[in-house]
Each structure stands twice: as C-alpha cells, then as structure tokens.
Amino acid sequence: MDLFTSLKVSASGLTAQKKRMDVVSSNLANVNTTRTPEGGPYKKKSPVFTAVPVGGFDDVLKSQTVSEVKVTEVVEDKREPQMVFDPSHPDANPDGYVAMPNINLMEEMVDMLSATRAYEANVTAIHNSKSMAQRALDIGGR
C-alpha cells in the first residue's frame, strides 16, 4: 500500500466518524422531540458503514484487501416510541400518555465516545503516515 492509499483510507474513516457524530448529535438534540414533520415523535437514527475496496482495476487483479469506509445510508430505528404518562403535555393522548422518542442517553453517549476515539485513531494514522513519508524523504536527501 502506498502513502496516498493509507491517507485515503484514514480520510474515509474521518469522514465516516464525523457523520456518525452528526447522527448521534441529532439523536441527543431530539431526545424530547414529540412532533416531527412526518408525524409522531423523533425516531433514533443510525449510520450504516460499508467497506469499499480501495484502488482501481489493477488492485482488484492483485487481490488487494485494503478497504475504505463509507456511510451508505442512515436508517431510522424501528422500535416503538416510549409511552410516558404526562397528562399536562400538549401531545398527550386522551389517556394522558405522550409518545416520546425511544432514545437511550447512555447508548448515545457511548456511541459519541466511540466515534471520538475512532476519529482520533484515524488522525493518528494520518500523522504516522506523514511522519513515515517525511523520514523517507530525509533518507533520500542525505
């Protein structure tokens, strides 16, 4: 794998983790949203990551196994909303229950920390690739 391929792979990781953080932020911001344009409460969203082989036709012929990551879609959670008893809420049904988003704050916080750590790991990989390239140039310059 050459320098540019490793940078491309790490850059795809940065992009994917940023998208993941955007989705987590949206979930956290809408944890109490009971009205959406589609109707009903906000539904938790999750990004779907897909491994995509890096390179062109020559790399496929060589059976290169290096893959970058892409966010291919963002899917909505299929779980039912959480019903919370709050008769004073404007969106309460006749029985006094409000349909609230089924978002677990702890899961979202763990997802956020995991995205942050993965982002940091990709930044470190880019930094190390740059350092290796710089050392190779230093050797050639002597």
N, C-alpha and C positions, 0 to 999 in steps of 0.2 A: 504494500500500500504506500502510495507516495504522500508527500506532505499535504498537498491540496485535498486529497481524498479524506485524510484524517480530519482536516479542518472542516470539510463539508459535512462529515458525519457528526462532528461535535456541534456545528452550527445548527444542524437539523434538530439535535437534542435541545439546544437552547430555545429554538422556535417552538418546539412541542411543549416544553415545560412552561414557557410563557403563556401559551394558550391554555394549558392546564390550570395555571394560576388565575387567569382571567375567568375561567369557568367556576373555579372554587370561590373567587371573589363575588361573582354574580350570585352563587348559591347562598353565601353568607349575607350578602346585602338584602336578599329577598326571603330571609328566614321567616318573616312575619307577614309576607305579602299574601293577602287573601283574594285579591282581584287581579286578573290578567286580561289582556285583550282577547285571549281565546276563551275566557270564562273560567271561573273557579280559581283555586289557589295556584301559586307558582309551583312548578314541578322541578325537582332537582335535576341538574344536567351533569353529564359526564362525558369527557372526551374519549374517543376511540383511537388508540395508537396502532399504526400498521408499519411493519418493517418493509422497507423498499430497497431492493438491491441497488448498490451504487455502481455507476460506471456505464460504459457503452457496450456495444456488441462484442468487442474483443474480450472484455471482462467476463461476459456471460460464457464465452467459449472456454475461458480459462477456469471456469467454475469458481469465480471469486465469491466469497461468502460474506463480504462486508455489506452491511445494510445500514441505511439511514432510517430515521423515524419520521413519519408524517401523521398528522391528525387528520384522519379521513372523514370523520363526522363527529357531531356532538349529539348524544342521544338523551332523551328525557326518561326519567325514572318511571317505571310502570306501576309502582306501588300506589295504593290508595292514600288519599290525604288523611292526616291525623285529625280526628274529631275532638275538639276541645270545648268543654262547657263554659260558655261566656254569654249569657243572655243579653248583656248590655252592648255587645258588639254589633255594629250596623250590618254585618254579614251573617248574623246568627240565623239559623233556620227556626221554624216555629217551635221546636223543642229546646231551643237555646244553645245548640251546638254550632260551632264555627269550623269549617273545613280549613285546616292550616297545612302549609307545606310539610311534607314528611322528610325534613332535613335534620340529620343528626349533627349537631355542632361539633362533637368530638371527632366524628369521621371527617368532617370538613377541615378541621384544624390539623389532623394527621395528614390529610391529603396536601394541605398547604405546606406543611413542614417537609413532606416527602418531595414535593415539586421544587422547593427551595434547595434542598440538598442535591437533587439531581441536576439542577441548574448550576450550582456551584461546582459539581463534579465535571460538568462539561466545560465550564470556564477553565478549570484546572487542566483539563486535557488539551484545550487550545493553547494555554500558556506553555505547557510542556512541549507541544509540537513546535511552537515558535522558538523555544529555547534550543531544541534539537537542531532546527534549521540554522539558527544563529551559530551554534557550535560547529556545524558542518562548514559554514562559510568562513569561520575563523580558522579552521584547519586548512582550507584551500587558500587562504590569504597569506599563509606563512611561507 
